[in-house]
Amino acid sequence: MIYFICDTMKKIKIIVVILIVIILMPILINFYIIFSTINNIYLTSEVENKYDIALVLGCSVLRDNKPSKMLEDRLLTSINLYNAKKVDKILISGDHKEGYSEIDVMYSYLIDKGIKEDDILIDKEGYSTSESIINYKNNFGDKSVVIVTQKYHLFRSIYIANRLKINNIGVPAKLVNYKGFFLREIREILARNKDFFLFLTNNWE
């Protein structure tokens, strides 16, 4: 009887430890990605060196083919970098398909704001954060980059770029209380864990 109780208690302890690990691991990975990249984030005014390209990560567009507030803030930040001569060119990366094109909206916005057509680069296959940065590695891997997106999104973006050994920093788009920010942050925590395991090895060079 005593042996049975001890054995049961041991199994319970093992289960508790496993549950703690399952719960803590995503939290620890999340904080690891944040604290390992936070020193790579600068405001536009703090960027001292000149970089080759500003990479604008796409996000949702409105039904009237206008950028959402989040996307507009990313585009405006890249324009500020360009006008301040902190970057030579702007690369827009996002979804592009019939009836819905983040690329078309981003391109038109930049042109309307006076950015030279020759200084706009396009990645029509940036269907996710990881794909956008992998595409950058494959097409512009030897060029330095300023990644432009909201700060909560920069941690993961910079982490991926670091894993791919891209010379990069991040500049956050304007920080405001975007609609649905809490749910977006929860999804981002899950995405950080996903990409942590995706880029766990160094076989991306």
Secondary structure in CASP SS format (residue, H / E / C, confidence):
PFRMAT SS
TARGET T0000
AUTHOR 0000-0000-0000
METHOD secondary structure of the structure
MODEL  1
M C 1.00
I H 1.00
Y H 1.00
F H 1.00
I H 1.00
C H 1.00
D H 1.00
T H 1.00
M H 1.00
K H 1.00
K H 1.00
I H 1.00
K H 1.00
I H 1.00
I H 1.00
V H 1.00
V H 1.00
I H 1.00
L H 1.00
I H 1.00
V H 1.00
I H 1.00
I H 1.00
L H 1.00
M H 1.00
P H 1.00
I H 1.00
L H 1.00
I H 1.00
N H 1.00
F H 1.00
Y H 1.00
I H 1.00
I H 1.00
F H 1.00
S H 1.00
T H 1.00
I H 1.00
N H 1.00
N H 1.00
I E 1.00
Y C 1.00
L C 1.00
T H 1.00
S H 1.00
E H 1.00
V C 1.00
E C 1.00
N C 1.00
K C 1.00
Y E 1.00
D E 1.00
I E 1.00
A E 1.00
L E 1.00
V E 1.00
L E 1.00
G C 1.00
C C 1.00
S C 1.00
V E 1.00
L C 1.00
R C 1.00
D C 1.00
N C 1.00
K C 1.00
P E 1.00
S C 1.00
K H 1.00
M H 1.00
L H 1.00
E H 1.00
D H 1.00
R H 1.00
L H 1.00
L H 1.00
T H 1.00
S H 1.00
I H 1.00
N H 1.00
L H 1.00
Y H 1.00
N H 1.00
A C 1.00
K C 1.00
K C 1.00
V E 1.00
D E 1.00
K E 1.00
I E 1.00
L E 1.00
I E 1.00
S E 1.00
G C 1.00
D C 1.00
H E 1.00
K E 1.00
E C 1.00
G C 1.00
Y E 1.00
S E 1.00
E H 1.00
I H 1.00
D H 1.00
V H 1.00
M H 1.00
Y H 1.00
S H 1.00
Y H 1.00
L H 1.00
I H 1.00
D H 1.00
K C 1.00
G C 1.00
I C 1.00
K C 1.00
E H 1.00
D H 1.00
D H 1.00
I E 1.00
L E 1.00
I E 1.00
D E 1.00
K C 1.00
E C 1.00
G C 1.00
Y C 1.00
S C 1.00
T H 1.00
S H 1.00
E H 1.00
S H 1.00
I H 1.00
I H 1.00
N H 1.00
Y H 1.00
K H 1.00
N H 1.00
N H 1.00
F H 1.00
G C 1.00
D C 1.00
K C 1.00
S C 1.00
V E 1.00
V E 1.00
I E 1.00
V E 1.00
T E 1.00
Q C 1.00
K H 1.00
Y H 1.00
H H 1.00
L H 1.00
F H 1.00
R H 1.00
S H 1.00
I H 1.00
Y H 1.00
I H 1.00
A H 1.00
N H 1.00
R H 1.00
L C 1.00
K C 1.00
I C 1.00
N C 1.00
N E 1.00
I E 1.00
G E 1.00
V E 1.00
P E 1.00
A C 1.00
K C 1.00
L C 1.00
V C 1.00
N C 1.00
Y C 1.00
K C 1.00
G C 1.00
F H 1.00
F H 1.00
L H 1.00
R H 1.00
E H 1.00
I H 1.00
R H 1.00
E H 1.00
I H 1.00
L H 1.00
A H 1.00
R H 1.00
N H 1.00
K H 1.00
D H 1.00
F H 1.00
F H 1.00
L H 1.00
F C 1.00
L C 1.00
T C 1.00
N C 1.00
N C 1.00
W C 1.00
E C 1.00
END
